[in-house]
Amino acid sequence: MDESETIVYYHPSCSKCVFAMEFLKNQGIPFQTVNYLENPFTKKELKNLLHIIGVSVKDVIRKNEPIFINKFQSALFTDEDWFSVLEEYPELLQRPLLVKGTLGNIARDESSLREFKKNSLLPVELISSENFKTIEWAGGTTSQFYIYPKSASYAERNFDFRISKALIKVKGSDFTYLQDYCRALIMLDNEIELTVDNRYVKVNPENPFYFSGNVKIQSQGKGTDINVICKNNFIPEIKLIKNNGLDTYVVSRKDKEFVFIYIVKGAILIDNLQCLEGMFLRIHRNETKIQMNRLQEIRMILIRISETC
C-alpha cells in the first residue's frame, strides 16, 4: 500500500460510507476505494488494518446487525474467533475504515473525518501535553501518553502496551505488579536505584532498564521517568537521543512496528512541522528525517515497540 494514498474500505449500502467519500472529495483529498464485501479481508489483512487503526477486533463489530443478534450475541469468543467471524461475515464490520500509511480511523461522523484529515496532512501523529491523561498515585503523578488499543484501559489491564511519564515525588516506592507484561524504564533527569530480587540496579538517562512486570521492585530516589509497559508478545526498546552538534537525525520504522518520540528538551522540525519540548509523537513513515539546531541542546526519547508474533 502506498503510504501517501488514502484508502476507504466501504460497504456499498452504507450512508456513512457515502458521506465519508463525499467529505473527502469536497476537501480535495484523493482516495482509492475498496468494497470489502466484494473483496473481503483475510484474517491477516484485517489484523494489520486494526493494528494501524489502533483498536481491538471487538471494537469493530456491529452488534446491532441481525446476523450478530441471531448468531453471536451470547458467544464467548476469543479475539481469534472474532477474526474468523469477520472473515466469514464482513458485513459485521464497523464502517467506513480510512487508512493512510500507518494512520487509520473508523470515520463514522464528521468529527472523526476532520480528525483524520488533520492527522493525514501531518508527517507524524502529534500529541501535546493537554491531551495527556494524568492521574495521581501514592508516590507522585503519572501522565499517560499512549495506550494501545486506544479503547483499552490501564485500570482494567486489557491493553497491549502503554507509554507514560511519571513524576516520582517520594524517595521510596514500590512498583505495581503487572503479570504477563514486560517493562522498560528510563529516567529523564536524576538517577534512581532499584532493588530487584536482592540486587541493585541504577537507572538514569543513559542507562534504561528492562524487566518483567511480575517481579517485585522497590525504588529509591526522586525524578521523572518514561515508562513503557507491554504484553509479553511485544518487545520494547527505549533510548536517549542527543544532537551532539548534529543537525539531522533519521528515524526508521519497520512494518508492524510502533515508533514514538518524546521531546525532553529543545525543539525539532519534521518537514515544516515544528515539534516543541514536551510533545509526544508517533512516527508514521518508514523513514522520517528530523531537523535540529546544532547550536541548541536537543534531547529526545526514542521508543520502539515491535510485536513478536
N, C-alpha and C positions, 0 to 999 in steps of 0.2 A: 504494500500500500504506500502510495506517495504521501510523505509526511506533510506536504503543503496542500493536500487536497482534502476537502470536506466530504465525508460520505454520510448520506442519510439512509438509514435502514428503516423501511416503512412497510406498513400494512395498507393495501390498496383501498380499503373501505374505511380507513381511519380519518376522521375530520381533523384531529390534532396533527396528523402527518401532513395533510394538505396545508394546514395553517403554517406549519414549520417551513415547508418548502416555499410558500408564498412569502414568508418573512425573509428568508434568505435571499430570494430574488429581489425583493424590494430594497434590501440592504446592500445589494450589489455583491453578494458573496457567492462565488461559483461553487457548485457542488455536483457530485455524482449520486445517483440513487441506486439502491438495491432493494428489490421486493423480496423480503425474506420468506414469503410463502412459496414463491416460485424457486427461490434459491435458499433453501433452509440451511441454518448453521449446523456444522458438525459440533460435537462436544468441544473439541479443541478450539475451534473458531470462536465459540460462544465464551469459553473460559478466557481467551485472550481479550475479547471485547469487554467483558465485565472487569477484567484486570485494568484496562485503560480507563473505564468509567469510574472505577473505584467503588463498586457496590457488590453485594453478595448475590448469589443466584436467587435467594428467597426474596430479595428486594425487587426483582424484575418480573415476578409472577402476577398475572392479573387474576385476582381472587374473586372477581365478580362475574367471570365468564362461566356460562353453563357447563362447559367441559370440566372446569375446576370444581364447581359445586357438586356435580354429579359423580365425578370420578376420584377427586383428590382432596376434598375438603377435610376429611378425617385422617389423611395419610400422615404417618410419622416417618418421613423420608430423610435420608442423608442428603448433603449437597450433591453428591454424585448421582443419587436417584433423581433429583430435580433436574439435573442436566440431561438425563436420559428422557425425562418427561418433555422437556422443552425441545429436544431434538425430534421427538415424535409429534408434538403439538406446538409448533412455533406460534400459533395464534394466541398462546397464553403469555407471550412476551409483552411487557410494557413497551410503549412506542410513542413517538419515533426515537430512535437511537442515533445520536450525532457523534461522529468521530473525526478528529483531525490529528494525525500523528499519535501522540500519547495523551491527547486531550479528548475527553468524552463527556456526554451528558444525556440524560433522559429528558428530552425537551418537550415537556407536556404543557407548558404555558409560556406566555410572552416573557415573563421574568427569567425563566431558565434559558430561553433563547437569547435574550440580551446578555446574560452572563456568559453563555458560550461564545457569542460574538466578541465580547470584550476580551476574553481569555485567548481566543483564537488569533487575535491580532498581536498578542504579546509573544516574545520569544521564550518566556518562562511563565509558569503559574506563580504569581506573586501574592504572598500572604503577609499582610502588615500586622503590626502589634495589636491594633484594635480588634483584629479577628482571632487573636489567641484566646483560648479558654483557660482562665486562671482560677485555681482553687487553692484554699489554704489547707495545710496539714500540720501535724504536731511540731515539725521542725522547720517550717517556713512556708513557701508558696511554690506551686508548680503551674507552669503555663504550657498547655498542650498546643503544639504547632500543627500536628498532622496525625490523623488516625485512619487506618485502612482495614476494612472498607469504611467509607465515610459515614455510613449509617451505624457503625459499631459504637460500643460504649466501653470505656475503660473499667467502670464500676462493675459491669456485667461480664467482663473478661471474655468477650466474644470478638475481639479484634485480632487481626493477623499481625499488625505492627503499629507502634505508636512512637512518636517523637515529641519530646518535651524539654523544657528548660526549667530547672529547679533552683530556687534561691534558698540555700541552707543557712538558717539563722541561728541554730543552736549548735554547740560544739560537738555533741554526740547524738547519734540517731541510729535506728535500725532500718534496714532496707525491707520493703514489702516482699513477702513470699509470693512468688509467681510460678506455680507449677506449669510445666510444658512450655515455658518461654525461655529464651536466651536474651542477654542484655549486653549493651555496650555503653560505656560511660567515659566522658572526657570533661575536664574542668576548663572553665573559661578564664579563670583568674588565679585563685590560690591553689595550693596543694592540699589534698586531704589524704588521710591514711585509713585504709580499710583493713578490718580483721576478717579473714576468710579462712575458715577451717583451721584456726590456730596459727595462721601465717599472716604476715603483714604486707600490704601492697600500697605503694604510693601512687596516687593518680593526680596528674597535672596536665596543663595544656599540651605538653609534648608527649605524654605517655597515657594513652587511653587504656581502658581495662575492659576485657571481655569475660563474661561469667554467666553461669546458669542462674535462672530465676528461682530455682528451688534450693539454693544454698543460703545458709544463714550468714548474713553480712552485717557488720557494725561499722559505722564511720566515725572518724574523729576529725574535726575541722569545719570551718565555715567557708562559704564561697558559692559560686554559681556553676552549675554543670549542664551539659546536654546529655540526655538520657534516651537511649533507643531500646525499645522492648519489642522482641519479635517472637512469633511462634517458632517452634523448633525446626520447621521446614523452610525457614528463611535465614539468611546469613547477613548480619550487619557488618559494615565497615565504617569507621569514623576516624577522621584525622584533621589536624590543623593545617591550613594553607596560609602562608605568608608571602607577600610580594617580593621581599628581599631585593628591591631595586628593579624587579621585572615590571613590564608594562602590559603584558598579556599572560593569560593562563587559559589553557584549553581543557574543558571538561568533556570526557567521552561518556557515552551511555550505551550499554548493550541492550538487545531485545529482552523484554520481561525483567528489566532492572529498573528500580526506582532510584533516582539520584536527586539529592537535595543539597542546598547551600544555606547556611545561616551566616549572616554578615555580622561579625563580632565588633569590628572597628573599621571605620572608613566608608567609602562609597565606591561602587563599581558601575561600569556600563556594559550592557549586553545589547548589541545593536545600538539603538539610540535610547534605550530604556535605562534610566538612572535608578539604581537599586541602593538604598541607603542603609546605614547602620541600624541593626535591629530587625531587618526584614528577613523573611524566610522564603526560599524559592524552591520550586520543583522544576527540574530541568526536563524539557520535552524532547529536545533534539538528540540525535546520536552524537553530534559534536557541537559544542557551544563555546564560543570564544568570549572570554571575559577581559575587558579592558580596565586597566588600573593606572592610577597616577603613581609613577615610581618614586616621586618625592613625598608621597603620603604613606603613612603606615596603614597597611591593609591586613586584616586578619579575618579568615573565614573558616567555618567548619564544613567540611565536605562529608556527606553521608551517602553511602550506597547500601541498598538492600536488595538482595537477589534471592529468588526462590530456588530451592534445591530440586524440586520435582514439579 
